Amino acid sequence: MFADGFVGAKPVADVSDAPYRPMAIAMGPDGSLYLSETVKGKIWRVMFKGDKNNFGEGNLAKMEQRKNLPHIRMPDEINDNLQEDKMAGGERIYTTYCAPCHQRNGKGAVGRFPPLSESSWVNGNTTRLITIVL
């Protein structure tokens, strides 16, 4: 675990709940990783500054210990299931097929996926909407 602190709200139900939203990763010619995010337009450079030749079990053990820090939160399959026993029919379909992009709240992801909430695409011409879905 080398990059943390992106998530502010716990748990994050929609991408708009997080103060930062990492969306892309690239590797530079020197092995550095570049992380970009779409909320504040930041790009982070992550590089290893240790001794690559002496990296071993002790280093891995320290990395495992970081998982116990209070701001690191591993997903809990039961407690983080925000949809359990709350959906039926169309809700389940939306959550499964639409929400990954348009978000559970329908507000989309700025610059990537348009909002459906209060959108003329949804509230306007029903034939157009049906055609898109089909």
N, C-alpha and C positions, 0 to 999 in steps of 0.2 A: 504494500500500500504506500504510494508515494504522493498521491494528490488527494487531499481531502479538504473539507471546509467549504465546499460549494453549496451544501444544503444548509438552509437556515431553519426552516419549519420542519417539524417532525410529526407525522410522516408527510412526505410530499405527495399530495393527491393529484395535483396539476402542476405542469411546469412553471406556471406563474407563481407558485408557492415558494420557489427557490430563488434566493437573491442572485445566484449565478447559474447558468445552464450550459455546461460544456457540451458542445455539439460535434466537434471535429478534432481529429488528432493527426499529426503528420510528424515524420521523422526527418531531421536535418542531416546533412552529409556527415556531421561530426557525431551522430548518434543521439543528439538532443531531441526531446519530444516537444512538440508545440501543441498546446491545447487552446482552442478558441471557444468562445462562448457567445451566445446571441442576445443576452439581456443588456449587458453594458459594453459590449464590443471589445472585450479584453482578449489578449493573447498572452498565454504564459509559456515560458521556456523552462523545461525541466531537464536538468542535466546531472549526471552522476559525478560527484567531485571526490569520491573516495578512491582507494587503490583497488582497481579492478582485479589485479593479480592476487590480492590477499582477501578478497571477499569470500566469506565462507559461512559455516553453520552458525557461528556467533552472531553474524550480521543478520541472518535470517531470523534467529531467535528474537533479536531486538525489534525487527519488523513485526513479528507476531505479537509482541508485547504492546505495540502501538494500538492494536485493535481494542485494548482495554481502556484507552483514554476516553474520558466522558463525552467528547464531541464525535467520537467514532461510533456509528450505530450500524450494526449488521441487520439486515432485514429479518423479520420474524414472520414465518409463513402464515401463522394464525392471526396474531395481533395486527399485522400490517395488511391483512386482507380487508380493504375498505368496502368491498362489494358483497361480502358474505351475507346471504339471506336478505338482500336489499333489492334484488333485481328480478324482473320477470319480463318475458316477451321482448318488446322493442328496446327496452333499456339494456338488456343483456346483449342484444345484437349491436347496439350503438357502442357499448363499452368494449366489446370484442373487436369490432371492425373499424369504427370511426374514431373513438377516443384516443387511440395511440397517436394520432396526428392532430386531431381537432381538440383534444383534451376533454376530460370528463365534464368540465364546465361549459364546453362549447365555444370557448373564447379563442381557440387556435393557438398557434405559436407564431409570434410576430416575425414576418419576413420569410416564413416557411410554409405554414398552413393557415388558410383563411379562417376567420371565426364563422361559426354557424349560428351562434347566439345573436338574436336580433338582426339577422342578415336577410337581405332581400332575396338571396338565393334560396333561403329556407322558407321565408314568410311570403314570398312573391308567387310567381308562376309555378303551380304545382306540377304541370307537365314537364317543365324544365328540370325540376328536382327529381321526379320519377325517372327521367331519362338518365340523369347523372348516376343515380343509384343502380339502375339496371346496367 
